[in-house]
Amino acid sequence: MLRSMSFLVLSCFSALVFAKQPIAIVIHGGAGTINKSQLTEAQEQAYHATLKHAVDTGYAVLERGGSSVDAVTEAVLIMENSPLFNAGKGAVYTYDEGHELDASIMRGDNLMAGAASGLTHIKNPVLLARAVMERSEHVMLSGAGAEQFAKEQGLELVDNSYFDTEFRYEALKKAKQSMQKLPHQAQNYRLKAPWQPEWNMGTVGAVAIDRSGLLTAATSTGGMTAKRYGRIGDAPIIGAGNFADNASCAVSATGHGEFFIRYRVASDICARVKYQGISAAKAADQVIQQELAKVGGTGGVILIDHKGQISWSFNTEGMYRAKRTEGGVAVTEIFKDSPSLP
Amino acid sequence: MLRSMSFLVLSCFSALVFAKQPIAIVIHGGAGTINKSQLTEAQEQAYHATLKHAVDTGYAVLERGGSSVDAVTEAVLIMENSPLFNAGKGAVYTYDEGHELDASIMRGDNLMAGAASGLTHIKNPVLLARAVMERSEHVMLSGAGAEQFAKEQGLELVDNSYFDTEFRYEALKKAKQSMQKLPHQAQNYRLKAPWQPEWNMGTVGAVAIDRSGLLTAATSTGGMTAKRYGRIGDAPIIGAGNFADNASCAVSATGHGEFFIRYRVASDICARVKYQGISAAKAADQVIQQELAKVGGTGGVILIDHKGQISWSFNTEGMYRAKRTEGGVAVTEIFKDSPSLP
């Protein structure tokens, strides 16, 4: 009798505690020139299915009381393991026909963060970013050193060819053809090589809020097709392609990384929320539709603010994206003209 | 007659245009546990002399109508070439007894930026950061790839041993001794290795405003003594160790880089100026003396706001620093109890 009373009290207590913060997760799989004419029906369905699988997996973690750190990790893992996205398997090719991957993760309660760049053998870069956050005293590791750390942490290593896909190799060939048409000097350092969203599209990210109110953001990418010179984009830069702060919002970005670094996109959106008191949705629109759009910076963001409000904003034709909020079902969208968020 | 009239008109016009914005420059050479007992009189004088040389050289560029991009470059070059600072010659040692350097630069009019990390053969990392900003389509390059780009740009390369100094080698030995006292696992990834400001002190930076009102910030460092795993600190992270925006302020930071990344220090200070309308001095104090101090993040910043107001803030015992404003002379300071800024 006492035991069942205790159970009842505990259950009520749990319900009260757990009712505190509605859970939510939002993910993206890259922004760019995506329209109906470029995707077959089968491709479109494949994207919807993988986005749904990823967002549902992250949601399930939250639903069973798991942390948003686990939720975004699980969601990103599914997209990294899918060849559809430019992250993990399916990463774009560098100029030298290899793959160099970047990832980051940040939690909004204590602003702990982890990032890794220039990875060539880490099957799941998001796991390395997380290991950096949780098991090193550093925030950002790079190249061979980062992989040495990954080995010590027992992370799964793969041959660089694991990341190969036919689709991305075709994109590299097209990128190189386009570069050959440029004057010799420009070729050298791609000064004027046009950013082609369709060559690079597919950075992935996830943002979630758990029952404790913890915001976490994660981002993972293969970067830019035909990239050279150890180029680092915005994905592993805390404050650019990823940011989380329980006092404002959590953001994962995708797009032309150089603009996202210069305009410190993720942290600027959160700064507007924190210091101007505007909603995250409005802040994101200001940065993506105004600041970036006027200088030609293409891309988008997904975000959740400290009240648990989900939003996204992109200035491209489409963005692979999905969301799931407390008690609801997964909503997956690709094109700009998809029904907008409620 | 006509010619001298034209000259007169041009001179007046120039005087009017040039009178628009008073010039100013502020530099730092690292923050940390600096007190009278740790410096000999000769060392103290050497620091004052080099800081004065650097700030005067940058000021001279501004005085003759040069850009703040040139001014900060020249000032940083002098500190990189001096063994007194942890940047260029005099950079700290990595765990493997080499040197890996990082630098960044950003201009506040168009938010163009350049950064490079993990450099082992570039004599002057600030020149590579500038080349990335001005002659590549990227913002951040790393490692061997960054050095390949530097070679193509004709930058001066040196053997890694060029960066050697006895003083820094002693610091590495002390750091390793301290690490050996840690439990084996912690040694592996320095999870609990205490940050020792005196081992790492000496990151350099410069911020300037020229007659056109252009703000520029540059930062250069050898990073953290005994660093491993391709660790990247805040110096080459736009928004963390360096940021410039004519709409708010320009900042160069020095300190425990992991905190400066997580708290996106440079961009947060500028965000407070931009969105809260407070002075850069107040914003810097909020971030350095409150946000960072309460979590144990040691270091400091130098900054100039969009009105040309110079300030600095540090939560350590000292910060090597100097400033020079329109019509004034160089002021160099080291300790906390130096007369504060007017």
Interface residues (C-beta under 8 A of the other chain):
Chain A: M106 L111 M112 A113 S117 G118 R135 S136 E137 H138 V139 M140 L141 S142 G143 A144 G145 A146 Q148 F149 E152 N188 Y189 R190 L191 K192 A193 W195 K227 R228 Y229 G230 R231 I232 G233 I237 I238 G239 A240 F243 G257 E258 I261 R262 Y263 R264 S267 D268 A271 R272 Y275 Q276
Chain B: M106 L111 M112 A113 S117 G118 R135 S136 E137 H138 V139 M140 L141 S142 G143 A144 G145 A146 Q148 F149 E152 Q153 N188 Y189 R190 L191 K192 A193 W195 K227 R228 Y229 G230 R231 I232 G233 I237 I238 G239 A240 F243 G257 E258 I261 R262 Y263 R264 S267 D268 A271 R272 Y275 Q276
